[in-house]
């Protein structure tokens, strides 16, 4: 039985009223028809021309008429399943109906004791993958979540990451790409017999590079799901105004959808928003700004309208460098805004500063926040049983009490969310039991999960297939000069250690 996500039992928030929404939808069509999108790949331009697009090869520009876009939207699946190692962890994306929660990304692991971040060791990386597999409210695993680990050459980091996740997690997986390593990750998915959600990153504004189109060819041929994301920064690579930024971003994503359906109708595609508000004092993104949330709310509303799964990153980001109140309010506000505006997927657990840090300990805390969010989305039972009128009549005024009624005993777990790390003690109880804070309690839970959770090992055949693909990639990048002799020496010591591949 697939993980179907959290259903919101009350209407989603539409941040755009009917007139504003119509204007944004019209704006996307107008940009695609009049401005067009740069598509550098000649083969893809030929396919798009045959599909009905207008193409200017001299400018490498493609123009998408409304009828072409609507035809592609009709061909795109309105929700689909993503296969994991275990059937119980297959994920079913249902746009406009349910929300799935995934972890945030980071380049480094954040150590709470030292308040510092660094590239994780191989063991730290594998332990975090096991922890994410154990978290009950994390539906599937995001790309990275670190960009590799120590002693691994840059070109091999994401490949080692994919192998690690397949080895110690039974959940569905997303992965990114650097260099041309998507060719190897696609082979890994085939070898393990699962899906691997891949990423196609266009470049804002309105550009698809040659290699980006090659990724689309690869994923469609392999039958893998993939999503489109650009990551424009408002006022820099998209208009400063929220509506204009959403239009530019969505036109970029929609161009990708058309490409995918032109290459292979029915391809499983979804959309990712990484629209960011700038810090105008520095020119860098203002991670954690409320603007990231309201632009993504408009993004969600747009793609819900067309029945295409969408993913918000707004809750991944904070400008805080540590686990503190700032991280809590910036990311929790974003989480709620995206859940209540109908994002199909939300990345959240474990994220810290600027998506540069990820914290296993924070992921444990965040998993409780997701649990509470899921309960809020469930809403209120106003059925005859939920109204409890007969019980109210039976108990009556004081001295009547509902404490020992069957209704209380049967329903309290549904009506409350019981946290795993938050303290619900009285002050007196808390004071005499060590005055422990949530970070300390989460540390205990993290250690317990790691001690008790172990995903079933891959079969010997699948493990060998993964290792064969890794060796092919290692030799390929060494021959191409991407791995220096010094890097190769350190790497060989690492992969021939007694505890390989886990430490």
N, C-alpha and C positions, 0 to 999 in steps of 0.2 A: 504494500500500500504506500503510495507516494506521499511525501510531505506536501500538503496542500496549502500551508501558510495560514496566517491569521486573517479571519474574515471580520470586516467592519460591519456591524449590524445596523448602523445608522448612516445617513447620506454623507458622502465625502464632501469636504470643503472645496468649493470652486472659488479660487481667488479672483478670477476674471468673471465679470458679469457677462451676460449674453452678447451685448454689443462689443465689449472689449475682446471676448473670445473670438467672435467672428472676424474682428479686425486682425487679430494675430494669425488666425488660420489663413485669411486672405493674404496677409503679408508674406507668409511662407511660400505660398503659390507664386506670388509676384516676384520674389527674389529668385526662385528657381527658374521662372520663365524669362525674366529680364536680365538679371545679373549673371545667373548661371554659376557653375562650379568648375574649378580647374581640375581636370582629370589627366594626369601626366601619362598614364599607361595607354599606349596606342591600341593594344588589343581590347582593352575595356572600352575605349571610345568607339571602336568599331561595333562592339556588341550593343552599346547604348544607341548608336545610330540605327542599327537594325531593329532595335526595340521601339523606335519612334522618336528618339530625342533629336534635337538639332545640335549639330557638332561643328565647331570651328577648329580644325586641326592646327591652323597656324597659331592660334591663341591657346590651344589645348583646353578649350572651354566647351562645356556641355550645357545645353539649355533644356530644361524639363518642362514640357507643357502639362497643364493640369490633367488632361486625359491620361497621359503616360503615368503620372504619379498615382492617380486613382486606380489604374490597372495593376500597378505594382502592390498597392495597399490591399487590393482584393486578393492577390496571390499569396500575400504573407500570412502565416498562421496567426490566429487570434488566441494565442496561448499554446503552450506545448510542454512536454515532459523533458527533463534533463536526467539522464541515467547516471546513477552512482554505482559504487562497487556493490552495495547491498540494496535490494529492492525497497526496503523500508525507508531508505534515504534518497530514493528518486525524488526529484523536485518537480512539481507541476506549477508552471507560471500561469496565473489566471488574471490578466489585466482587468482592472476595475472591479475585482472581486476579493482578492486576497493579497497579503503582503508577506514576503519572505525576508528574513534578516540574516545578514552575513557580516563577517569581520571587516574592519578597516585595514588599510595597508600602512606600511612604514618601511624606511630603508634600514632602520637600526632598532635594536631592542633596548627598551628603557628599563634601567635598573633602579628600583625604588630606593634601595638602601644608599646608593651612592649619588642618586639624582643625576645620573649620567646615561648617555646613550652610546652604543657602539654596535658594530657589526656582530651578529650572534655567532657563537660557535656552532659546529655541526650538531652537537647534543642539544644546545638551547633551541635550535631551529626545529629539530625533530620533536622535542618535548612540547613546543608550542603547537605543532600540528596535532599532536595527540590530545592536548588540552582542548583545542577547538573542536576536535571530533567528539569530545566528552560533554561539551556545553549543551544543555538541553534546549535552549532557545536560539541557538545558532543553526540555521536551516541548511546552509551549505557554505563552502569555503571560498573566500575571495582570492584573487590573484596575489602572488608573492607569499605571505603578507610582509615578509622581509625580502629585499632584493638579493637573496642568496645568503651565504654564510662564509666564515673565514676560510682561507687557504684555497678558495675556488676562483679560477680566472673569471673575469667579468663576463666573457661570452658563454660560460657554462653555468652561471649562477641560477638563472631561471630554469634551466633544464634539471639541475640538481633539486631545485624546489619542487618541480612537478613530480619527480621520482619520489621525493620524500613524502609528499602528500598522498600519493598512491600507496605507499608502503604502510603508512600508519593511520590512514583515515578511510572510513567507508562512506563519507559524505560526498555529494556532488562537488565538482571543482570548477573554478574559473582560473584562467592563466593569461598573463600578458606575453609580450614578446620583445626581445631586443635582437639586433643583428637579423639573421634569417632563421632563428632557432625555432620558429613556429613549425617548420617542416619536421623537426624532430619531436616536438610535443604532440603533433597530430599522430605520429607513429606510435607514441606512447599510449595515447587514448585507444588506438586500435588494438594494441598489444594487451591492454588490461581489459578491454571489452566494455568501456564506458564512454560517456560523452565527456568532452572537455570544452567548457565555454571559453571561446577565444575572444580577443579584443582586436577591433580594427580602429586604430586611432587616425582620424583625419587631422589636418592641421588648420587651425583657425587663422584667418577667416577663409572658409569655403574652398579648401584645397585637399585633393587626394593625390599623394605622391605615387610614383610607379610601384614601389614595393608594397604599398597599402593595397593596391588592386590585386597584386599577386597573392596576398593573404586571402582576399575574398575568393579567388580561384581555388586556393588550397582547401579552405574550409567547406566551400560548397561541394567540391568533389568528394571530400571525406564525409559529407553529411553531418558535420558538427554544427552545433549552435554557436552563434557569435553576436557580438553587439558593437554598436558604433558609438564612439565618444571623441570629442574634440578638446574640451577643456578651455574654452575662451575666457579671457579675463576682461570684464566690462571696462570700456574706455580705452583698452589696449588692442585686443584682437576681436572685439565685438563692440557694438554701441554701448555707451554708458547706461542709457535708459534700459530698464528691465525688459520692457516689451520688445524693443529692438534687439536686445541681446538674445532673448528667447527665440525670436524669429530667425536670426542668423544661425544660431545653434541648431534649431530644428530643421532648417533648410539643409544644413550640412548633413545631419543625421538622415533626413529623408532621401537625400541623394544616395547615401549608402544603401538604404533599403531598396531603392530602385535598381542599383547595380546588382545586389544580391538576387533579386527576383528576375532580373534580365538574364543573369548567368544560369540560374536554376530556380524556376518557380517553386514556391513552397519551402524555400530555405528558412530555417528557424533563426530569425533575427530579433533582437530587442535593442532598446535605446538606453544610453547612459548619459546623465547630465553631470558635467563637471564645471558648470558656469560659476565663475568666482568674482566676487566684488573686490576691487582693488583697495589697497592702503595707499592713498594718493601721496602720503608723505615719503613713501619709499618706491612706489611703482610695483611692489610685490602684492600678491593676493592677500586679502584680509581674511585669513582662515578663522572661521567662527563667527563672521559677520552675519547679521540677520538677512542681509541681501542674498546670501547664498541660499537661504531657506525659501524666500518668497519667489525667487526666480525658478527654483525647482518645483515649487507648488504649481506654477504656471506650466512648466514642462510636463508634470504629471497629468494635469488637466488636459493638455493637448493630446498626449499619446493615449490616455484612457478613451478619449473621443473616437480614436481610430481602432481601438482594440489591440494595440501593440504593447507588449510588455515593456515597462520602463524601470529604470534603476536610478535612484538618487544617491549622490555622494555627500550631500550637505552635512549629514550627521557624522561623517568620517573625520571632520576637520575641527580643530580648535587652534587658537593662537597660544594656548597655555603650554608650557614646557614640562609641567609636572601634573600629577594626579591631584587636582585641587578643585575649589568651587568654580573657578573660571571654566575649566574643562567641563565640569558638570553642567553648568547652565548653558554654555554655548552649544554643546552637543545634544543635550536632552531637549532643548527648544527645537533644534533642527529635527531630531528624531520624531517628536510628536507632530510637527508640521507636515512631515513627509508621510507618516503613517495615516494621518487624518485627511490628507489630500490624495491618497490612493496610489502611492508609488508601489509598483509590483515587487521591487527589491530595494532594500535599504542597507547600506554598509554602515556599520556602527561599532561593534564590539572591538575594544582594544586600541582604538585610534588615539593618537596624541598629536603633538605639535606638527602642523602643516603637512600631515601625512608623511613626515620624516621619521617619526618614532611610532612604534607599536609596543604595547605593554601587555604581556600575558596576564599579569595581576589585574590590570584594569579591565581586561576582557571578562574576567570572572565577575567583577562588579557590574559591568555593563550588561552582562547577561541577565542580571536581576532587573535592570531598567527595562530591558526588552520584555521580560516576563510581565512586568506591571503594565507596559504599553499594550501588550496583547490582551490583558484583562480589560483594560479600558476600551479597546476596540470591540470587545465582546458585547459591551453595552448592558442594558437592563432588561431583565425578563419581565414583561408586563402581561404574560399569559394569566389565565385564571389561577393557576398554581402560584405564579410569581406575585400576584396581587395579595395573596394570603388573607383574603377577607374573612373566610370561615375561621381561620386561626385567630384573627383579631377579635372576632365576635366571641370566640370560645374563651380566650384569655381575659379579655375585658380590662377594666381599669386596675390600678393598684388595689390589692397586693398581687395581682397577676404578674407572671414573669414568663418570658419566652425562652429563658436560658435552657431549660430541660425539655423543651419541645422537640419532637421528632424533626420538625422543619429546620430548626437550628442545627441539629446534629447532622442532618443529611446535606445541608446546603452551605455550611460555613466555608468549606474549602473552595466552593465555586464563587462565593461572594467576596472572598478576600484573596489577596495574593500573598503567599507565605514566602518571604525572602530567604535567600540562603546566606547572605552576608550582612544585611542591615541589622542593626541592633534594635530590638523592640523591648528591651529591658527598662524597668524603672530606673531613675537616677541612682537610687540606693543600691539596687542589684548590680548595676553597671559599675558603681564605685567600688564595691567589695569584690568584684570578680576581675579586677585588673585594669579597668578603665580602657579597654581596648577599642581602637578605632576601626573603621571599615576596611582600611588597607591591611591592618594586621589580621583581621578575620578572613579577608579574602585570600591572604597568603596561606592560611591553614587550609582553606577549601581548595586552593590550587594544588597544594601538595597532596591532599587526599585524592583529588581527581586523577592526578598523575600516577599515584600509587595503585589505584584500583581500576583504571581504565586502560584497556589494551585492545586495539582493533585486531581482528583475525589477520594473520599473515597472508600475503599473496601466495598463490601456489608457486611451487618451484619453477614451473614453466613460465609463468608471468614475471616472476622476479628475474629470471635469466633474460627474458625478452627486454625488460627495462634496462638491465645492465648492458646488454648488447647495443641498445640504442644509445646509451650514454657513451659507450666506448667508440661507437661510430662518430658521434658528435665531437668527442675529445680529439680523435685523430683528424677529423675534418678541420677543426679550428686550429689545430697545431700546424697542419700542412699549409693552411691559408695565412699563417703568420699572426693570428689573433692571440695565440698563447706564446709568451716568451719562454726561453729556456729556463730562466729562474722560476717563473710561474709554474712551468711544467714539473720542475723538481719538487717544489712545495706541494703541488697538487698530487703527485704520485705518492709522496709520503702519506698524505691524508687518506687517499683511497686504498692504501695498502696497510692501514692501521688495523690492529687486531679486532677492534669493535666496529669496523666499517659494516654497513653504511650509517649506523645509528649514532656513532660518537667518534 
